[in-house]
């Protein structure tokens, strides 16, 4: 960058000062290839899953990028010991229940379970959405749950098909997944 020196600038300009802008090549902590890949794959999440078991891809709902995790499916997150707040958005893509869909969804059950090291599971959240029938089930839905664990555990987000077990148009999604530790 070059700054022209004008006589009126003499009170503001010191030619002895230089500014150099360069890229910082070292990250403040080691970033593994898995973390780099997850940041690329899940930009719509604040917390990245370490495992996703379902056909999934990025989609858009109400102008937001979401991750479609087709039912049945699940995502696994690590949770360390302590107090946490889990929050997320979830729902079913509009095309799954649109008027021109010959085989609309019969609904999807969304759940968040805490899998402890001793093999026990605790249901933190469960909700069944059927946007074909219930208008309030359309669009982005929100959930926030606080929990406390004594030892490290897994937070598992699941999607299950509706009563007819027809998965053809169970285009379920998750968005803005975040697992926070209160300060």
N, C-alpha and C positions, 0 to 999 in steps of 0.2 A: 504494500500500500504506500502510495506517495502522497504527501500532503504539501501542497504549494505554500510557500511562505510569502505572505503579504505583509507590508510594513505595519499595517494596523493590528496584525496578529502578534506583534512582538511581546505584548503583555501576557499572551496566552500560550505562546509557542516556545518550546525549548528544544533546539535542534540536537541537544545532547541525549535526549531520551528516545529510545527505540522500543518498538513493540514487535515481538515475534510470536506468531500463532502457528502452532504445529500440533499434529495428532499425537495423543498420548498412547503409546504402544503397549503399556502394561496395565492390566486390569487390577483393581484394588484387591482382588482375591482370585484364586485359581478358578477358572471356568472350564468344566469338563465338556467334552464333545456332546454328551447327552444333554447337558443343560443348554448348550447353544442350540441343539436341534429342537428341544422342547420350547425354547423361547420363539423359535421360528414357527413351530407347528401350532402353538397355543397362544397367539398374541392376545386373544380375547379373555385370557385368564390372568389373575394376579398370582395364583399358586398353580404350579404345573404338575400334572399327574405323572407318575413314573410308569404307569401301565394303563393302556386303553384296550378293552376287549370287546370290540364291535366294529363293524364297518363305520368309518367316521370320515367326515370332511367338513371344510369350512362352508358356511352358508350365511345368508343374511335374513334377518327378521326385524321388522320395524326400523330399518336403517342401521342396524347394528350387526357386526360380524359375530356369529355364534358357531359353536362346534356341534354339528349334527352327530349324535351318537345313537344310531338306529337301535330300537328295542328288538330283542333283548340285548342289553349292553351294560358295561360298567367301566368306571374309571377309578383308579386307586391313587391315593395321596398319602404321604407320610405325615404323621402328626407326632410331635415330641411331647414328653410329659409336661403337664401344666394346664393352665386355663387357656381356652381358645374361643374364638367366635368364628363360625362358619357362615358365609353368606354366598348366595348364588342367584342367578336368574335361570329359568328353565321354561320349556314350553314345547309346542308341536308346530312345525312349519305350516304356514297357511295353505300351501298346496295339498296337504294331507286331508283337509276337510273342506276344500273349496267346492262350490256347486257343480263344477264341471268334472270333478273326480268321480269316476264310476265305482271305485272301490275305496271309499273314504276310511280313515282310521276309526277304530272302535274304542280309541282311548289308549293312554299310556300311564302306567304307575311310575312315579319318580320317588326315589328314596335315598336317604343318606344313612349309612350304618357305620358304626365304630367297631372295628374288629380288633379285639385286644389280643395280646400275646398268649393268654391262657386259653384261647379258642372261643371265648364268649363274644357275642355280637350284641350291640346295643343300637336300637333304632332311634336315630336322632330326629328324623323327618320322614314323612310319607304322605304323598298326595297323588290322587288319581285325577287326570285331566281327560275330559271328553268334549273337545271343542265342537264336534259335529252336533252335539245335543245341547251343551251348556255354553252359552255365549260368554260368560265370565271366565271360562277356561281358555279363551283365545288370547293370543299375544304373549308378551313377556310376563312371567309370573316371578315373584320374589320370595326368598326365604332367608331367614337369619336364625341361627341356633347357637347358643353358648353351651360349652361343655368343658369338663375338667377330667384329665386322666393322670393317673399316678405313674404310668410307664408308657414308653413309646407305643404307638398303635397305628392302624391304617384307617383312613376315612375312605369309605367306598361309596361312590355315587352310582346308583343303578337305575336302569329303565327296563320295565317289564311290559309286555303286550297286554291289551285289554282282555275282557272276558271271553271273547270268541277266539283268542290266541291267534288272531290274524295279524301277522306282522307286515303285510304288504305295504301299507302306508303309515306305519308308525314312525314318522319322521321326527323323532324327539331330539331336543337340543339342550345344551347347557351353555351358560355364558357368565362372565364376570365371577368365576369361582375364586373365592378368597378364604384362606384359613389364617386368621390373625391371632397373635398372642397379645392380650391387653398389656399396656405398659404401666 
